[in-house]
Structure formats: structure tokens, C-alpha cells
């Protein structure tokens, strides 16, 4: 089973072309095996792509987390999928439209340098109502900004948005220790108010134009970066009036650029092809 491994600022994915004979259960089982870092190839997630209409640049996109669960979409995953198509010369247009379970997402190739591709992704309109996220504490909320969420007898003001997948942002002047933010991330990911679990972003505002973010991803745990998480952190910062609408997001492995304009959010950054191989264990 041939695969290509690509990472976006350390957030790594294994990419396969989807087979019609593969069920969702097969994809989930494969993701569990191949993403395991000791007995598999190792990755944060697995992407399945297939052409819906090659002449129009329409591509089906599905993403499975390392724990075998399927996510609605992935910002970094979209950039990796686009890099895969350009690397294997499967598409000539500078524009690709991915069909995800969260809707269509457009990618544009900005530049290429060897196996490194710089790609912009249109991430759609951020959703803020409790129904859209989904988030339920017994009440309906049009927006969830600085909501007091109790975790282990501590109250954390959280700001919650959806970019097709749920995100919860917490703001700090100084990040907690790694053990502590891992514990907080795990508790919030599984909190019963989040009906489909949630991704968690730990945000430090550096200036009106720059933030630093740590990521706890639903179904994965700590990741070195996240495209949708970076967008969610930027949107949360903007909603709270802490930054401009164009923001540099510093991750553990480098910088993404996020801009919120004309309702939609855009993120751009690098994706690098790491290796190709043949997985034999499945």
C-alpha cells in the first residue's frame, strides 16, 4: 500500500489515494496501524484523497486522526494534500478545490522550492454559535467569548469557534508547564459540554500582529502545529480585540500567516514532502 509522508510545520500526515472498496472502518483501522510511531510509519493523521473532477480541480478529502477517528477537516492536512498533488504532478492548475465533510476549501500554490510547497488555504467562515460548534451547557449561546469553564476546580475563560471542526482557545501571559497544559488540553477535549469533543489552543498574544500558540488536537494530543488551530486562535484573538485581522501565528516549528477578510479566514504556510513508501503490515 503506497503512501507519501508530508508535514506542515511538524504536523505530519500520511497520504493515500482513496480506493472505492475501502470502507470507513477500513480507513479507521489503517490509520490506527500506520500512524503508530513505534510499529507503523508514524504520523498525526492520515489523508485519503481522490479526484471528483480533475478538469475542474475538484478533489475529495478525508482525514483520520492517529486514534482512528475521522475529523471534519484539517488546515495543515489540506496544505499537505495539495503538496502531494503538485509533487506527483497530478494537477496543473495553481488552484485546487477540496471537498471535505465540512464543505469546500480552496487551496492555491504560492511558490515551490524543491520538495517544499508554500500554499494558501481558504478556511471558510468561522462559526460561533453553540449550535454550530457544537457546545451545550443547557443554554444557547450566539457567541462563546471568555466563557468560565471549570476544570479541576479552576476556572478558565475560554473562547470557542468552529472552522468546520470545533476549537477552544485559552489565553495566557505565560504558558503553563508542559505537563499542566497537556492535562488541561486532555480535560477540555473530553469535556461533556463539547458534544463532538474539541481541539484546544493555548494562546499567548505577543503584539497586535503576532501570537504564539500551543496545540492539543482532538484524537491526537500535542501537535507541533495546526492549520485550523492557528486560524481558530487568530479568530479568538480578533474577537477579543487583542490583535489585528492579519496575524502571524508562531508554532513550535515555524510561522503561519492567518487573515480574516470579507467574512472568510485564510491561512498560508509551508508543506514539505518527507518520503514515499509501501506499507506492508495492513
Secondary structure as UniProt FT lines:
FT   STRAND          2..8
FT   TURN            9..10
FT   STRAND          11..17
FT   TURN            20..21
FT   HELIX           24..34
FT   TURN            37..39
FT   STRAND          45..53
FT   HELIX           54..56
FT   STRAND          58..65
FT   TURN            66..67
FT   STRAND          70..71
FT   HELIX           75..87
FT   TURN            88..89
FT   STRAND          95..100
FT   TURN            101..102
FT   STRAND          103..113
FT   TURN            114..115
FT   STRAND          116..125
FT   HELIX           130..133
FT   STRAND          144..151
FT   TURN            152..153
FT   STRAND          154..162
FT   STRAND          166..171
FT   HELIX           178..189
FT   TURN            192..193
FT   TURN            195..196
FT   STRAND          199..207
FT   TURN            208..209
FT   STRAND          210..217
FT   TURN            218..220
FT   STRAND          221..223
FT   HELIX           227..239
FT   TURN            240..241
FT   STRAND          246..251
FT   TURN            252..253
FT   STRAND          254..261
FT   TURN            262..263
FT   STRAND          264..278
//
